[in-house]
Each structure stands twice: as C-alpha cells, then as structure tokens.
Amino acid sequence: MPVIVKIPSPLRTVTAGEAQVECAPGTVRELISEVDGRYGGFAERVMDDGQLRRFVNVFVAGEDVRFGDGIETAVSDGQEVQILPAVAGG
C-alpha cells in the first residue's frame, strides 16, 4: 500500500498541479527525494541545507515530525503525509 503525500496549493506549481503523490514507504527525507525525482525543484522548496525549511511543517499520520524524529521520521505503508507551509498575514 503506498504512502500518500498531500501537496499544498502553493507547491502544486512544482508537481504539475497534482494534489497528492503516491510514494513508497520510507523516511520523510526519502519521500521528499522521491517526489523531487518526479518533479524537479520540489526538495528545494521544502528543504534547506538538508533539513526542513523553518516555515514548512510536515505531519505524518497527523503528528508533527518536529516533535519526533524530524526529517528522519519513518512513514509506513498506507500512512498519509501532509506538507504545510506556514501562512502569515493579517
């Protein structure tokens, strides 16, 4: 069963409009690399110096990876990954 990576609207310009991408299980880092392999430029939008950008939040099965193993968080078969860039405004 694949992992579903949910792509937020601001990043869909990189994924040819795709709202979700199916990937093989692995770590968050591996999933980002897999999406980047299909849609070049994706990783640079969510990572900086090999880590998640400060204003990019990633959730695995509803849990923020920053409170777990970060970018090395394991993602199992059938789990959902949400990538959410922080939004500012007023």
C-alpha atoms as an extended CHARMM CRD file, in Angstrom:
* protein
*
        90  EXT
         1         1  MET       CA              0.0000000000        0.0000000000        0.0000000000  PROA      1               0.0000000000
         2         2  PRO       CA              1.5930000000        3.3190000000       -0.9850000000  PROA      2               0.0000000000
         3         3  VAL       CA              2.1810000000        6.3560000000        1.1790000000  PROA      3               0.0000000000
         4         4  ILE       CA              0.1160000000        9.3860000000        0.1450000000  PROA      4               0.0000000000
         5         5  VAL       CA              1.9680000000       12.7140000000        0.2020000000  PROA      5               0.0000000000
         6         6  LYS       CA             -0.5170000000       15.6100000000        0.2320000000  PROA      6               0.0000000000
         7         7  ILE       CA              0.7570000000       18.6100000000       -1.7220000000  PROA      7               0.0000000000
         8         8  PRO       CA             -0.4700000000       22.0650000000       -0.6390000000  PROA      8               0.0000000000
         9         9  SER       CA             -1.6900000000       24.5590000000       -3.2310000000  PROA      9               0.0000000000
        10        10  PRO       CA              1.4520000000       26.7460000000       -3.1800000000  PROA      10              0.0000000000
        11        11  LEU       CA              3.6230000000       23.7390000000       -4.1290000000  PROA      11              0.0000000000
        12        12  ARG       CA              1.3740000000       22.3470000000       -6.8470000000  PROA      12              0.0000000000
        13        13  THR       CA              3.0970000000       24.5370000000       -9.4290000000  PROA      13              0.0000000000
        14        14  VAL       CA              6.0880000000       22.2330000000       -8.9420000000  PROA      14              0.0000000000
        15        15  THR       CA              4.0350000000       18.9970000000       -9.0990000000  PROA      15              0.0000000000
        16        16  ALA       CA              2.1910000000       19.8370000000      -12.3330000000  PROA      16              0.0000000000
        17        17  GLY       CA             -0.9770000000       20.5610000000      -10.3640000000  PROA      17              0.0000000000
        18        18  GLU       CA             -1.0190000000       17.2300000000       -8.5110000000  PROA      18              0.0000000000
        19        19  ALA       CA             -2.6930000000       17.4660000000       -5.0820000000  PROA      19              0.0000000000
        20        20  GLN       CA             -1.2150000000       14.2020000000       -3.8920000000  PROA      20              0.0000000000
        21        21  VAL       CA              1.6220000000       11.9060000000       -4.8610000000  PROA      21              0.0000000000
        22        22  GLU       CA              1.8990000000        8.1960000000       -4.1000000000  PROA      22              0.0000000000
        23        23  CYS       CA              5.3020000000        7.0990000000       -2.8150000000  PROA      23              0.0000000000
        24        24  ALA       CA              6.9840000000        4.0270000000       -1.3940000000  PROA      24              0.0000000000
        25        25  PRO       CA              7.2670000000        3.8330000000        2.4150000000  PROA      25              0.0000000000
        26        26  GLY       CA             10.4580000000        5.2790000000        3.8960000000  PROA      26              0.0000000000
        27        27  THR       CA             11.5590000000        8.3020000000        5.8790000000  PROA      27              0.0000000000
        28        28  VAL       CA             10.2450000000       11.8100000000        5.2980000000  PROA      28              0.0000000000
        29        29  ARG       CA             13.6140000000       12.6270000000        3.7050000000  PROA      29              0.0000000000
        30        30  GLU       CA             13.2470000000        9.6940000000        1.2820000000  PROA      30              0.0000000000
        31        31  LEU       CA              9.6880000000       10.6940000000        0.3930000000  PROA      31              0.0000000000
        32        32  ILE       CA             10.7540000000       14.2650000000       -0.3680000000  PROA      32              0.0000000000
        33        33  SER       CA             13.5750000000       12.8580000000       -2.5040000000  PROA      33              0.0000000000
        34        34  GLU       CA             11.1510000000       10.5830000000       -4.3620000000  PROA      34              0.0000000000
        35        35  VAL       CA              8.7510000000       13.4530000000       -5.0840000000  PROA      35              0.0000000000
        36        36  ASP       CA             11.7160000000       15.5930000000       -6.1730000000  PROA      36              0.0000000000
        37        37  GLY       CA             12.8230000000       12.8000000000       -8.5300000000  PROA      37              0.0000000000
        38        38  ARG       CA              9.4730000000       13.0290000000      -10.2960000000  PROA      38              0.0000000000
        39        39  TYR       CA              9.0450000000       16.7870000000      -10.0010000000  PROA      39              0.0000000000
        40        40  GLY       CA             12.4220000000       18.5020000000      -10.0420000000  PROA      40              0.0000000000
        41        41  GLY       CA             12.6780000000       21.5110000000       -7.7600000000  PROA      41              0.0000000000
        42        42  PHE       CA             10.3240000000       20.1370000000       -5.1150000000  PROA      42              0.0000000000
        43        43  ALA       CA             13.0110000000       19.4390000000       -2.4990000000  PROA      43              0.0000000000
        44        44  GLU       CA             14.4740000000       22.9360000000       -2.7130000000  PROA      44              0.0000000000
        45        45  ARG       CA             11.0410000000       24.3690000000       -1.9280000000  PROA      45              0.0000000000
        46        46  VAL       CA             10.6730000000       22.3910000000        1.3310000000  PROA      46              0.0000000000
        47        47  MET       CA             14.2830000000       21.8200000000        2.4380000000  PROA      47              0.0000000000
        48        48  ASP       CA             17.3180000000       23.9560000000        3.1280000000  PROA      48              0.0000000000
        49        49  ASP       CA             20.7780000000       22.5020000000        3.8790000000  PROA      49              0.0000000000
        50        50  GLY       CA             19.3200000000       19.0060000000        4.1650000000  PROA      50              0.0000000000
        51        51  GLN       CA             16.6830000000       19.9310000000        6.7460000000  PROA      51              0.0000000000
        52        52  LEU       CA             13.0900000000       21.0940000000        6.5470000000  PROA      52              0.0000000000
        53        53  ARG       CA             12.7560000000       24.8000000000        5.9660000000  PROA      53              0.0000000000
        54        54  ARG       CA             11.8010000000       26.6830000000        9.1000000000  PROA      54              0.0000000000
        55        55  PHE       CA              8.3280000000       27.5700000000        7.8580000000  PROA      55              0.0000000000
        56        56  VAL       CA              7.4360000000       24.1940000000        6.3720000000  PROA      56              0.0000000000
        57        57  ASN       CA              5.5020000000       21.8370000000        8.6160000000  PROA      57              0.0000000000
        58        58  VAL       CA              5.2580000000       18.1200000000        7.9020000000  PROA      58              0.0000000000
        59        59  PHE       CA              2.7560000000       15.8030000000        9.5440000000  PROA      59              0.0000000000
        60        60  VAL       CA              2.8230000000       12.0120000000        9.4000000000  PROA      60              0.0000000000
        61        61  ALA       CA             -0.4990000000       10.4320000000       10.3740000000  PROA      61              0.0000000000
        62        62  GLY       CA             -1.4610000000       13.7680000000       11.9360000000  PROA      62              0.0000000000
        63        63  GLU       CA              1.7060000000       14.0860000000       14.0710000000  PROA      63              0.0000000000
        64        64  ASP       CA              4.1790000000       16.9470000000       13.5630000000  PROA      64              0.0000000000
        65        65  VAL       CA              7.5540000000       15.4020000000       12.6770000000  PROA      65              0.0000000000
        66        66  ARG       CA              9.3920000000       18.1840000000       14.5310000000  PROA      66              0.0000000000
        67        67  PHE       CA              8.2650000000       16.5720000000       17.7860000000  PROA      67              0.0000000000
        68        68  GLY       CA              9.5500000000       13.1570000000       16.7130000000  PROA      68              0.0000000000
        69        69  ASP       CA             12.4970000000       12.1730000000       14.5540000000  PROA      69              0.0000000000
        70        70  GLY       CA             12.1650000000       15.1740000000       12.2600000000  PROA      70              0.0000000000
        71        71  ILE       CA             13.0510000000       14.5460000000        8.6440000000  PROA      71              0.0000000000
        72        72  GLU       CA             14.1480000000       11.0040000000        9.5690000000  PROA      72              0.0000000000
        73        73  THR       CA             10.6210000000       10.1120000000       10.7630000000  PROA      73              0.0000000000
        74        74  ALA       CA              9.5870000000        6.7390000000        9.3670000000  PROA      74              0.0000000000
        75        75  VAL       CA              6.4590000000        6.5860000000        7.2140000000  PROA      75              0.0000000000
        76        76  SER       CA              4.7500000000        3.1950000000        6.9370000000  PROA      76              0.0000000000
        77        77  ASP       CA              2.5160000000        1.6210000000        4.3150000000  PROA      77              0.0000000000
        78        78  GLY       CA             -0.8010000000        3.4210000000        3.9710000000  PROA      78              0.0000000000
        79        79  GLN       CA              0.1190000000        6.4520000000        6.0760000000  PROA      79              0.0000000000
        80        80  GLU       CA             -0.5770000000        9.9830000000        4.9160000000  PROA      80              0.0000000000
        81        81  VAL       CA              1.9850000000       12.7830000000        4.8980000000  PROA      81              0.0000000000
        82        82  GLN       CA              0.8560000000       16.3900000000        4.8240000000  PROA      82              0.0000000000
        83        83  ILE       CA              3.2370000000       19.1830000000        3.9110000000  PROA      83              0.0000000000
        84        84  LEU       CA              2.0040000000       22.5610000000        5.0870000000  PROA      84              0.0000000000
        85        85  PRO       CA              3.8920000000       25.7870000000        4.5230000000  PROA      85              0.0000000000
        86        86  ALA       CA              3.2210000000       28.3130000000        7.2570000000  PROA      86              0.0000000000
        87        87  VAL       CA              0.9480000000       31.1550000000        6.2060000000  PROA      87              0.0000000000
        88        88  ALA       CA              1.3300000000       34.6610000000        7.5570000000  PROA      88              0.0000000000
        89        89  GLY       CA             -0.9150000000       37.6110000000        7.1560000000  PROA      89              0.0000000000
        90        90  GLY       CA             -3.3660000000       39.6990000000        8.9630000000  PROA      90              0.0000000000
